[in-house]
Amino acid sequence: MSTGGPDLFVICKNCQAEVSPYITECPYCGSRLRKRAPKLDREGRPTERKRRTPSPSLPRLRRGEIPGIRAESHPYATIALLAAGFAGTLLWRAALVGSTHAIELWAFYGTHLWWRLLVAPFTYVNTGYAIVTLGAIALYGWLLERRHGPVLVLLVFGIAAVGGAAVTAADSTLPLALGANGGALALIIVWAIPDLLALRAGEEIDGDLLGTAVIAVVVALMPLVGAGASWVSAGVGVLTGILIGLPLALTGGR
């Protein structure tokens, strides 16, 4: 066998005879040496077929998905908040909660009635108040959930809305706090802070801060026209939005 040149012979594994490397069967014992005759390169040497490396492939696209762009998930947390708000409004408007029992039902902070704080943000006694607040929650809850996921939306809304009801209930001289104007304001502020910081740094933004400011002002002024809307709840919502949104934006959670 010469170095650098084609093999002169191969050894049959059955009879140990030296045979040509270009045949498929041993002429002495008939044993199968290979499935097919080898291909030769330019120098006359047998070349083995190289195994093809599988090319990387993308998973099958889902319906409506664009190649290279991650599909958006459904805003389940926002939908749940809206469904609860609509349910509370319909129950009240259908007189399932009578006006005689309303004061007793929403007189917060009985020693064993803490659960009322969880129900209050989803109860609207004024239709206009419900439309404005739920509309703001639908828009900015969806935008925030698309950016950060459902957990943050529920966390921001829960702290602002339930916290606002709790702070209002702590003072018996304050009017009853119903609805989620504080929760809506918190969602708006958390969403808007990254764009405000980018605008301050001279960067371009895609969000409509002017429209957002108008919506925020309307929601904040709901206590003037909407029964159950509380100034205290609105203040708690603004504070919650700043305390959560500012650190989130500064740490890169945009």
C-alpha positions in Angstrom: 0.0 0.0 0.0 1.6 3.3 -1.1 1.5 6.5 0.9 -0.5 9.3 -0.7 -1.7 7.1 -3.6 -4.7 4.8 -4.1 -4.9 1.6 -2.1 -3.6 -1.4 -4.1 -5.7 -3.9 -2.3 -8.0 -4.6 0.6 -8.3 -7.7 2.8 -11.4 -9.8 2.6 -12.7 -10.2 6.1 -14.0 -13.7 5.3 -11.0 -15.5 3.6 -8.3 -12.9 4.3 -7.4 -12.7 0.6 -6.0 -9.6 -1.0 -8.5 -8.2 -3.5 -9.0 -5.0 -5.5 -10.5 -2.1 -3.6 -12.8 -1.4 -6.6 -15.0 -4.5 -6.5 -18.0 -5.3 -4.4 -17.6 -9.1 -3.9 -14.6 -11.2 -3.1 -13.6 -13.3 -6.2 -12.3 -16.1 -4.0 -15.1 -16.7 -1.5 -18.0 -14.6 -2.8 -18.3 -12.5 0.3 -19.9 -9.1 0.0 -17.2 -6.5 0.5 -19.4 -3.4 0.1 -22.8 -2.4 -1.2 -21.5 -0.5 -4.3 -18.3 0.2 -6.0 -16.6 3.3 -4.5 -16.3 6.6 -6.4 -12.9 7.8 -7.3 -11.4 11.2 -6.8 -9.2 13.0 -9.3 -6.1 11.1 -8.0 -7.8 7.7 -8.3 -8.5 7.2 -4.6 -11.8 5.9 -3.4 -13.9 8.5 -1.8 -16.5 7.7 0.9 -19.9 9.4 0.7 -20.0 12.2 3.3 -23.0 12.3 5.5 -25.0 15.5 4.9 -25.3 17.7 7.9 -28.9 18.5 8.6 -29.7 22.2 8.1 -31.3 24.0 10.9 -35.0 24.4 10.7 -37.6 26.6 12.4 -40.6 25.1 14.1 -43.9 25.1 12.2 -45.5 28.6 12.1 -48.7 29.0 14.0 -51.7 30.6 12.3 -51.2 34.3 11.8 -47.5 34.2 12.8 -44.9 36.0 10.7 -41.5 34.3 10.2 -38.8 35.8 12.4 -41.3 37.6 14.6 -42.5 36.1 17.9 -46.2 35.7 18.1 -48.0 37.7 20.7 -49.8 35.9 23.4 -53.4 36.8 24.4 -53.7 39.3 27.2 -55.4 36.9 29.6 -54.7 39.0 32.8 -56.3 42.1 31.2 -59.3 40.1 29.9 -59.8 38.7 33.4 -59.8 42.2 35.0 -62.3 43.5 32.4 -64.5 40.5 32.8 -64.6 41.0 36.6 -65.4 44.7 36.2 -68.2 44.0 33.7 -69.6 41.4 36.0 -69.6 43.7 39.0 -71.2 46.5 37.0 -74.0 44.2 35.6 -74.7 42.8 39.0 -75.1 46.3 40.5 -77.2 47.6 37.5 -79.4 44.5 37.6 -80.3 45.4 41.3 -78.9 42.2 42.5 -77.2 44.3 45.1 -80.0 46.4 46.6 -79.4 50.0 47.6 -80.6 49.2 51.2 -77.8 46.7 51.6 -75.2 48.6 49.7 -74.0 50.5 52.7 -73.7 47.4 54.8 -72.0 45.5 52.0 -69.4 48.2 51.3 -68.8 49.3 54.9 -65.3 48.2 54.9 -63.1 46.8 57.7 -65.4 44.8 59.7 -63.1 42.5 61.5 -64.0 39.5 59.3 -65.0 41.2 56.1 -61.5 41.8 54.5 -62.7 40.2 51.3 -64.8 43.3 50.5 -61.5 45.0 49.6 -61.0 42.5 46.8 -64.5 43.0 45.5 -64.7 46.8 45.6 -62.4 47.5 42.6 -64.7 45.5 40.4 -68.0 47.2 41.4 -69.1 50.3 39.5 -72.3 52.1 40.5 -72.0 54.6 37.7 -72.0 53.5 34.0 -69.9 56.4 32.7 -67.3 55.8 35.4 -67.2 52.1 34.4 -66.8 52.8 30.7 -63.9 55.3 31.2 -62.1 53.2 33.8 -62.5 49.8 32.1 -61.5 51.3 28.8 -58.3 52.6 30.2 -57.6 49.2 31.9 -58.3 47.5 28.6 -55.9 49.6 26.6 -53.0 50.1 29.0 -53.3 46.7 30.6 -53.0 45.1 27.2 -50.0 47.3 26.3 -48.3 46.6 29.6 -49.0 42.8 29.4 -47.6 42.7 25.9 -44.4 44.3 27.2 -44.0 42.6 30.6 -46.4 39.7 30.8 -49.6 39.0 32.9 -48.0 38.9 36.4 -46.9 42.5 36.4 -50.3 43.7 35.2 -52.0 41.8 38.1 -49.5 43.0 40.6 -49.7 46.7 39.6 -53.5 46.6 39.5 -53.9 44.7 42.7 -51.6 47.0 44.7 -53.2 50.1 43.4 -56.8 49.1 43.4 -57.0 47.1 46.5 -54.5 49.4 48.3 -56.6 52.4 47.4 -59.8 50.8 48.7 -57.9 49.8 51.9 -56.5 53.3 52.5 -60.0 54.8 51.9 -61.6 52.3 54.2 -59.2 53.1 57.0 -60.8 56.5 57.4 -64.5 56.1 58.2 -65.1 59.8 57.3 -64.2 59.2 53.7 -66.8 58.1 51.1 -66.9 54.5 50.1 -64.3 53.6 47.4 -65.7 51.6 44.5 -64.3 50.9 41.1 -60.6 50.8 40.0 -59.7 54.4 39.0 -56.5 53.9 41.0 -55.7 50.6 39.3 -56.2 52.2 35.9 -54.0 55.2 36.7 -51.2 52.8 38.0 -51.3 50.8 34.7 -51.1 54.0 32.7 -48.2 55.4 34.6 -46.1 52.2 34.6 -46.6 52.0 30.8 -45.8 55.7 30.2 -42.6 56.1 32.4 -40.2 54.4 29.9 -41.3 56.6 27.1 -41.1 59.7 29.4 -37.5 58.8 30.3 -36.6 58.1 26.6 -38.1 61.5 25.6 -36.1 63.2 28.3 -32.9 61.6 27.0 -33.7 62.9 23.5 -34.6 59.5 22.0 -37.5 58.8 19.7 -40.6 57.1 21.0 -43.4 55.2 19.5 -46.0 55.8 22.2 -48.6 58.5 22.1 -47.9 60.4 25.4 -50.2 63.2 24.6 -53.2 60.9 24.2 -52.0 59.0 27.3 -52.0 62.2 29.3 -55.5 63.1 28.3 -56.8 59.6 29.3 -54.9 59.8 32.6 -56.5 63.2 33.4 -60.0 62.0 32.6 -59.5 58.9 34.8 -58.1 61.0 37.6 -61.1 63.4 37.5 -63.6 60.6 37.8 -64.4 61.4 41.5 -66.0 64.7 40.2 -68.7 62.9 38.2 -68.6 59.2 39.1 -70.2 57.9 42.3 -67.9 55.6 44.2 -64.7 57.0 42.6 -62.2 58.1 45.3 -59.6 60.8 45.2 -57.6 58.7 47.7 -57.7 55.7 45.4 -56.5 57.8 42.5 -53.6 59.1 44.6 -52.6 55.6 45.7 -52.7 54.5 42.0 -50.4 57.4 41.0 -48.0 56.6 43.8 -48.1 52.8 42.9 -47.4 53.5 39.3 -44.4 55.7 40.1 -42.9 53.3 42.7 -43.2 50.3 40.4 -42.7 51.9 37.0 -39.7 54.0 37.7 -37.4 51.3 39.0 -38.7 48.9 36.3 -37.7 51.4 33.6 -34.4 52.3 35.1 -33.3 48.6 35.3 -34.0 48.1 31.6 -37.5 46.6 31.8 -38.9 48.6 28.9 
